[in-house]
Amino acid sequence: MKAKLIIRNPIPWALLLIGMLELNGVGVLYIHALGIALVAGRVLHAVFFTHGVKSAPRGLGAGLTMLVVAVAAIWNIVNFVFR
């Protein structure tokens, strides 16, 4: 049950932020790079979920997901302030 709930936390925010970047005219290459990093992070996190809490790839996957959210959020703020 917990494995199904993990996907609900950062994914909607990441997709919303990436969508906002796309609406603001950010290049398609950057949008795809953020999307690929998001999927890679979620796959790493999901694959190594069964290895326990101290699994390094699981932490890397969670960190990569949060990095995508942070980069997209900061990028949106910069676009808002300087455009």
PyMOL commands that set and color helices and strands:
alter all, ss='L'
color gray80, all
select helices_A, chain A and resi 2-6+10-23+28-47+49-51+56-82
alter helices_A, ss='H'
color red, helices_A
deselect
rebuild
show_as cartoon
